[in-house]
């Protein structure tokens, strides 16, 4: 049985609709430190991160404690947007989050499937720093739930999934908070 600890990145310095790849703000850095403290006794374990700045910066404190390299994992990045226009991107995501994966184009359904495949490919316990939608997608794969928004993982929260002989299941959902897509 392999445990995959999914950490939602700390609070970003800018919203989804105002910056393509923001880093963390001061609160986000504090959330990253808190997550590292919560996880430190489990390791050292492999540390994976989305390539986006806010996830990488959230992973840095834990990687520092464990003195391990952060491995970039593209499959746990933020959901691909159909537009580069930041305002349109935020509006699209707000609308999409109210529906099911079956309402979205095939390429986004494949993106969700790739997240499940990524988690099932883990060969040992690990920590993965990711994003709100990606964590919801992983929980949906594990529970066979087609909703895009299953729960509201807070910044810096830790959701643990288990790969039990090729079957994903949720062990614990992370701390929740209301998240506004902006």
N, C-alpha and C positions, 0 to 999 in steps of 0.2 A: 504494500500500500504506500503510495507516494503522495505527500502533501505538497500542495502548491499554494503559497500564501500570496494573494493578489493585493497589492497596496495601491490605493488610489493616490495619485500625486497630491502634494500639498497645494494650497491655494495659489493660483497663478496671479501674476502681476497685471494681467489683462484678460478679458473675456474672449470666448470663442468667436464673437462677432467683431472684435476690435483689434486682434493681433493673431497672426498665423502661428507663431511659435513662441509664446511668452515663457519666461522663466518664472521663478517663485517670487512672491512678495515676502515681507518680513514674517507674517503669520504663516505662510507656506513653509518657510525655512524652519520655523518652530515646530510645525506639524511633522516635517521630515525628521527632525531630531527626536520627537516623541515616538514616531513609528519605529525608528532605529532602536530606541530604548526598549520598546515593547517586544521587538524581535531578537534582540542580541543574544539571549540565552539559548536560542534554537540552533545557533551556528557555531562555526561558519558553514554556510550553505552557498551554493551558486546564486548569484544575484543577476537578474535579467531586468532590462528596462526597455520601454518604448524608446524610439530614437528622439522623441520630442523633449525639449529642454526642461519642461516642468517635471516630467517623469525622471529624467536623468538626475536632475538636481535633488529630487526627493530620495533617490537611491544612494546618493553620495555619502550621507552620514553612516548608513549601515555598512556600505562597502568599506568605509574608513575604519569602522570598529573591527570588522572581520579581516581587514587587510586583504581584500580580494578585488579583482577587477570586475567592473560592470560589463556584462555582455549585452550588446544591443540585440533586441528581438523585434523585428519589423511587424510580426503578426499580432503584437499586442499594442500597436499604435492606436491613435484616435481613428474613429470611423472616417473613411474617405468621404469628402464632400463633393457634390456634383458641380460646385462652383468655386471659383477663387475669390469672388466678391464677398468680403467679410460680412456685410449686413445681410446679404442673401443667404449666406452660409448659416448664420444664426437662426434666421427665420425657417430655413429648411429643416434644421435640426429640431427646433421646437415642434414643428408639425410632425416630423417623423417619430419623435419620442412618444407621441400620443397614440401611435398605432402598433402594428405587429410587423415582424420581419417579413411576412408574406406580402405586405403592402409595398415593399421596397424592390428596386431593380435586382436582377439576378446577381450582379457583381457584388452587391452589399450582402446578399444572403451568403455568397461564397466567402466574403470577408469574415462573417460570423462563424461559418464552418471552420475556417482556417484557425480561428482562436481556439476552438475545441481541439483541433488537431495539434496545435502547439502545446496545449496543456497535457494532452495524452502522450506527447513525445518526451515529456520530462522523464528522465531516468533515475532521478533521486529527488528528495525533498529540495525545494528551492523557493526563492522569493522573486516575484515579478512585479515591477512598478509600472502601472498602467493608468487607464482612464475610465471615467464614469460609464460611457457606453460600452467599452470593451469588457468591463467587469460585469455589467448587466448581460451582455451577450454570452459570456462564459457561464454565468449562473443559469441563463436560459437554456444553453446547451445541456448543462448538467441536470436540469429539471424538466427538460422537454417543454419549455414554456416559450411561446412565440411572441410574447409581449416584448417590446423594446425596453420598456422601463418596468423592471420587476421590483426594484428597491432603489433607494437613494443613498448610495455610499458616500459618506462624508469625506472631505479631504483628509488624507493621512490614515484613513480607516483600513483595516485588514480583513479581507474575506478569504477564508480557507476552503479550498476544494480538494478532493481526494481522488486520485486515479487508482481505483481498485480493480486490478486485472483488466484494464482497458475500458472501464466504465467510470465516467466522471460523476461525482456526487458532491453536494454541498455539505461541508462539515459545519461551518459557521459563516453567517453573513456579518460583514463589518458594521461598525457604528454608522447610523444613518443621520441625514440632515436634509432639509429642503434645499434643493439646488436650483437656482434660476439660470437658464441658458441665456447668456448675454453676449 
